[in-house]
Amino acid sequence: MTSAAFGKTTVVAQVARTLCESGAFPDGLLWVALGPVARPRPALKAWGRVLGVDLLGEHTASACRDRLRAALSGTRTLPVIDDVGRPKTHSMLRWFPIQAPSWSSRSSWS
């Protein structure tokens, strides 16, 4: 696990900004920081608000994910999930409407 305060978020933010400004992701950026107490539904609902997708009637994280996946289909949007530092948090990635890489910089760098 990588320690805090090394500037990882700052680097990712700059890379994301550069990619969006270059036109690589013309539909924008979706950013969420999961933090130490990862709860997918509030994060998914925040993305829903940004995308104009009402998720209030959805009762499960998987239903929220599926609605967001449909809303993002055909778009070129850059999703960034930050602060995924704890192993328990890694499992939360399945709830987000993205294809997450199968590795984590926290687990592959020592």
N, C-alpha and C positions, 0 to 999 in steps of 0.2 A: 504494500500500500504506500502511496506517495504522501509525504507530509504536506500539511497546509502551508500557505504563504510562499509558494515557489513561483507563482505567477502563471499557473496553467490557465486559469480563467481569462486572464488578460491576453495571453497569446491566442487562445481560441476566439475571443471576441474580436481581436484584430484580423485574424484569418477570415472569420465569418464576414466581417465588414468588407474586407477586400474582395471576397468572392461575390458578395451581393452587389457591390459597386461595379464590379467588372461585367455584370450581366449574367453571370453563371446561374444565378437564382433570381430570375426576374419577378417571381411571385412572393419574394420576401423570406424572412427568417422567423422561425418559431423557437423561442428559447425558454427553457425551464430549468430551474435549479432544484434538485430533489432534496438535498440536505440530509442531515443525520436521521430524521424521522420521515422516511420516504412514504408518501401516500399518493397513489396514482390519480385518484379521482379529482382532487382539487387542481392538480396540474393539468389533467385532461380537460377539465371544465374551463380553465383559464385559456387553453388553446382554442376551445370551442367559442368562447367569447370573442377572441381575436378574429376567428374565421367566420363569425356570424352564425354559428351552429348552436342551437339551443339544446343543451344536454340535460336540462333540469328533469325531464321525464325519464331519463335513463337510470336504471337502478343498479347497474353493474359496470365495473371498469371495462369489461370486454365490450359491452354495448356502446359505451362512450368511444372506445377505440375504433370500433367498426364504423360508427358515424363519421368520425374524424378521417378515417382512412378513405371513406367515400368522398368526403369533401376535398381531400387533398389529391385524389386521383386525377391524373392529367396535369397537375401543377408542377412547377419547378420551385419548390420551397425547401429551404435548408432547415431541418430540425436540429436543434442543439440541446442535448440533455446534459446539464452540468451538475457537478457535485455528486457524483456517483461513487462515493468513496468506500462504502462498506459493502462487504459481500452480499448482505441481505438486500441492499439497494440494487445490486446488479440484476437480481431476479425481477425487479420491477420494470425493467426495460421491455418486457414482453407486452406490457399494457399500452405501449405507445405505438402510434400508427406509422412505424418506420421499420425498415430492415436494419437492425443494429448489427454492427460487426461482431464477430464471434470472439473477439479478444478485447482486452482492456489494457490501456497503458499502465494502469495500476498493478495489474497482475503479470505483465510481460516484461517490465523493466525492474531491475533490482538495484 
